[in-house]
Amino acid sequence: MHSPYGLEIVERCTGCQSYEPRAFCKLPESSLRALETVKYSTVYPRGALLFVEGQPGRGVHILCSGRVKLSATARDARVIITRIARAGELLGLCATLSGEPYEVTAETLEPSQVNFVRAADFMRFLATNAEASLRAAEQLGRDYGAALEQVRLLGLSHSAAAKLARFLLEVGGSPNSNGGRTDHLRLALTHEEIGQLIGTSRETVTRIFSEFKHENLIQVKGAVLQLNNRPALEALANY
């Protein structure tokens, strides 16, 4: 079954064919059946807000497919993107567990299927499903690691070029069928959004992209970017 946005819809968790190795929903069948009784599944277009920073934490959003950007806003309206969430992740987990407001805003970068579970239902689900509790704890650990990596990116990279190189390498860090890393990336972020992610201006991102292309470090065709020289980018990113 497909949505109006061309996205294939997964109607039942027990029949999902997702291959995300760290997905929260890679649970025993009994737990998946319990999850299906408390979830509400929705397909969103690009640019939809799942929740907004400062709103009460109503529950968790399980990202079945698509990508979501998580961002925080300063009082002077400056925006920083904290990370990009991918299929299989729990969004709003910290706020739901702590009872605090959402600490970031979640916005879809592309058509996405999302399962929502209300806070009270999710807490009961964790209390009666040990494997789900373990997966939630693992997600919190990865979120913490991602936050530290973001601090390292913003605070320890010596230049905007190093930050952009590190960003490209991380986006291209997913494994391919040969066991290596893919060098073909599909960028859903604008130059302004990349700037918000690495802590620099849109103009600087555009300039460095041009320099990288001129030096044949990368090649851009539409929304697809190819890493032509991964070792040079790694050296630039201070890996």
C-alpha positions as CSV (number, residue, x, y, z in Angstrom):
1,M,0.0,0.0,0.0
2,H,1.3,3.5,-0.9
3,S,0.5,6.9,0.5
4,P,-0.4,10.0,-1.6
5,Y,3.3,11.0,-1.2
6,G,4.6,7.9,-2.9
7,L,5.7,6.3,0.3
8,E,5.1,2.6,0.9
9,I,3.1,2.2,4.0
10,V,3.9,-0.5,6.6
11,E,0.5,-1.4,8.2
12,R,1.6,-3.9,10.8
13,C,4.8,-4.0,12.9
14,T,4.9,-7.8,12.7
15,G,5.1,-7.7,8.9
16,C,7.8,-4.9,8.7
17,Q,10.7,-5.7,6.4
18,S,13.0,-2.9,7.7
19,Y,16.7,-3.8,7.8
20,E,17.8,-1.1,10.2
21,P,20.0,-3.1,12.6
22,R,19.5,-0.7,15.5
23,A,15.8,-0.1,15.0
24,F,13.8,0.2,18.3
25,C,11.1,-1.9,16.7
26,K,13.4,-5.0,16.1
27,L,11.5,-6.6,19.0
28,P,10.2,-10.1,19.7
29,E,6.9,-10.8,18.0
30,S,5.0,-10.7,21.3
31,S,6.3,-7.3,22.0
32,L,5.4,-6.1,18.5
33,R,1.9,-7.3,18.9
34,A,1.7,-5.3,22.2
35,L,3.1,-2.3,20.4
36,E,0.5,-2.5,17.7
37,T,-2.3,-2.1,20.3
38,V,-1.0,1.3,21.5
39,K,0.4,3.0,18.4
40,Y,-1.2,5.4,16.0
41,S,0.4,5.3,12.5
42,T,0.5,8.4,10.3
43,V,2.3,9.3,7.0
44,Y,3.6,12.9,6.8
45,P,4.8,15.0,3.9
46,R,8.2,16.8,3.8
47,G,8.2,19.8,6.2
48,A,5.7,18.4,8.7
49,L,6.2,19.2,12.4
50,L,6.0,16.2,14.7
51,F,6.5,18.2,17.8
52,V,7.9,21.6,18.8
53,E,10.5,22.6,21.3
54,G,8.9,23.6,24.6
55,Q,5.7,21.6,24.1
56,P,4.7,19.2,26.8
57,G,6.0,15.7,26.1
58,R,2.9,13.9,24.9
59,G,4.6,10.7,23.9
60,V,7.2,9.1,21.6
61,H,7.3,9.0,17.8
62,I,8.8,5.9,16.2
63,L,10.2,6.8,12.8
64,C,9.3,3.9,10.5
65,S,10.7,5.4,7.3
66,G,12.1,8.7,6.1
67,R,14.3,11.2,7.9
68,V,13.6,13.9,10.5
69,K,15.7,16.9,11.5
70,L,15.9,17.8,15.2
71,S,16.6,21.5,15.9
72,A,16.8,23.9,18.8
73,T,16.2,27.7,18.7
74,A,17.9,30.5,20.7
75,R,16.0,33.6,22.0
76,D,17.5,35.6,19.2
77,A,15.8,33.2,16.7
78,R,19.1,31.5,15.7
79,V,18.6,27.8,14.9
80,I,20.9,24.9,15.3
81,I,20.2,21.4,13.9
82,T,21.3,18.9,16.6
83,R,21.1,15.8,14.4
84,I,19.2,14.0,11.6
85,A,17.1,11.0,12.8
86,R,16.7,8.0,10.5
87,A,14.3,5.1,10.3
88,G,14.0,2.9,13.4
89,E,14.7,5.7,15.9
90,L,12.6,6.9,18.8
91,L,11.9,10.7,18.8
92,G,10.8,12.5,22.0
93,L,12.1,9.7,24.2
94,C,13.9,11.8,26.8
95,A,10.9,14.1,27.2
96,T,8.5,11.2,27.5
97,L,10.6,9.4,30.1
98,S,11.3,12.5,32.2
99,G,7.9,14.1,31.9
100,E,9.6,17.3,30.7
101,P,8.8,19.4,27.6
102,Y,10.3,18.4,24.2
103,E,13.8,19.8,24.2
104,V,13.9,20.1,20.3
105,T,11.7,20.5,17.3
106,A,11.2,17.5,15.0
107,E,10.5,18.2,11.3
108,T,10.3,15.7,8.5
109,L,12.9,16.1,5.7
110,E,11.0,13.8,3.3
111,P,7.7,11.9,3.3
112,S,7.9,9.7,6.4
113,Q,5.8,7.1,8.2
114,V,5.6,7.7,12.0
115,N,4.1,5.6,14.8
116,F,3.0,7.7,17.8
117,V,2.6,6.2,21.2
118,R,1.1,8.3,24.1
119,A,3.4,8.7,27.1
120,A,1.3,6.7,29.6
121,D,0.9,3.8,27.1
122,F,4.6,3.8,26.3
123,M,5.6,3.7,30.0
124,R,3.2,0.7,30.5
125,F,4.6,-0.9,27.4
126,L,8.2,-0.6,28.7
127,A,7.2,-1.9,32.1
128,T,5.9,-5.1,30.6
129,N,8.4,-5.6,27.8
130,A,12.0,-6.0,29.1
131,E,13.5,-6.1,25.5
132,A,11.8,-2.8,24.6
133,S,13.2,-1.2,27.8
134,L,16.7,-2.3,26.8
135,R,16.2,-0.9,23.3
136,A,15.0,2.4,24.7
137,A,18.1,2.5,26.9
138,E,20.3,1.8,23.9
139,Q,18.6,4.7,22.1
140,L,19.3,7.1,25.0
141,G,22.9,6.0,24.9
142,R,23.2,6.7,21.1
143,D,21.5,10.1,21.6
144,Y,24.0,10.9,24.2
145,G,26.9,9.9,21.9
146,A,25.4,12.0,19.1
147,A,25.2,15.0,21.4
148,L,28.9,14.6,22.3
149,E,29.8,14.3,18.6
150,Q,27.8,17.5,17.9
151,V,29.8,19.3,20.6
152,R,33.0,18.0,19.1
153,L,32.0,19.1,15.7
154,L,31.1,22.6,16.8
155,G,33.8,23.1,19.4
156,L,36.9,21.2,18.2
157,S,36.9,21.5,14.4
158,H,39.4,24.2,13.5
159,S,37.6,25.6,10.4
160,A,34.3,25.7,8.6
161,A,35.8,23.5,5.9
162,A,36.8,20.9,8.5
163,K,33.2,21.0,9.9
164,L,31.7,20.5,6.5
165,A,34.1,17.7,5.6
166,R,33.2,15.9,8.9
167,F,29.5,16.3,8.1
168,L,29.9,14.8,4.6
169,L,31.8,11.9,6.0
170,E,29.3,11.2,8.7
171,V,26.4,11.4,6.2
172,G,28.3,9.0,4.0
173,G,29.1,6.7,6.9
174,S,26.4,4.2,6.3
175,P,27.6,0.7,5.1
176,N,27.2,-0.4,1.5
177,S,26.6,-4.0,0.2
178,N,30.4,-4.6,0.1
179,G,30.9,-3.9,3.7
180,G,32.5,-0.5,3.1
181,R,31.0,3.0,3.2
182,T,28.9,4.5,0.6
183,D,30.4,7.5,-1.3
184,H,27.0,8.5,-2.9
185,L,24.9,10.7,-0.6
186,R,21.4,12.0,-1.0
187,L,21.3,15.4,0.6
188,A,17.8,16.5,1.8
189,L,19.3,19.6,3.6
190,T,19.6,23.0,2.1
191,H,22.9,24.9,2.4
192,E,21.2,27.0,5.2
193,E,20.2,23.9,7.1
194,I,23.7,22.4,6.7
195,G,25.0,25.7,8.1
196,Q,22.6,25.3,11.1
197,L,24.0,21.8,11.6
198,I,27.7,22.7,11.6
199,G,27.4,26.2,13.1
200,T,28.2,28.4,10.2
201,S,26.4,30.6,7.6
202,R,24.7,29.6,4.4
203,E,27.1,31.7,2.4
204,T,30.1,29.9,4.0
205,V,28.6,26.5,3.2
206,T,28.0,27.5,-0.4
207,R,31.5,28.9,-0.8
208,I,33.1,25.7,0.7
209,F,31.0,23.4,-1.5
210,S,32.3,25.3,-4.5
211,E,35.9,24.9,-3.3
212,F,35.4,21.2,-2.7
213,K,34.0,20.8,-6.2
214,H,36.9,22.8,-7.7
215,E,39.4,20.6,-5.9
216,N,37.5,17.5,-7.0
217,L,36.9,16.3,-3.5
218,I,33.1,16.0,-4.3
219,Q,30.8,16.0,-7.3
220,V,27.2,17.2,-7.1
221,K,24.4,16.1,-9.5
222,G,21.1,17.4,-8.4
223,A,20.4,16.1,-4.8
224,V,23.0,13.4,-5.1
225,L,26.6,14.1,-3.9
226,Q,29.5,11.9,-4.5
227,L,32.7,11.8,-2.4
228,N,35.5,11.6,-4.9
229,N,38.3,11.7,-2.4
230,R,37.4,10.3,1.0
231,P,41.1,10.3,2.4
232,A,41.5,14.0,1.6
233,L,38.2,14.8,3.4
234,E,39.2,12.7,6.4
235,A,42.5,14.6,6.6
236,L,40.7,17.9,6.4
237,A,38.2,16.8,9.0
238,N,41.1,15.9,11.4
239,Y,40.1,12.3,11.6
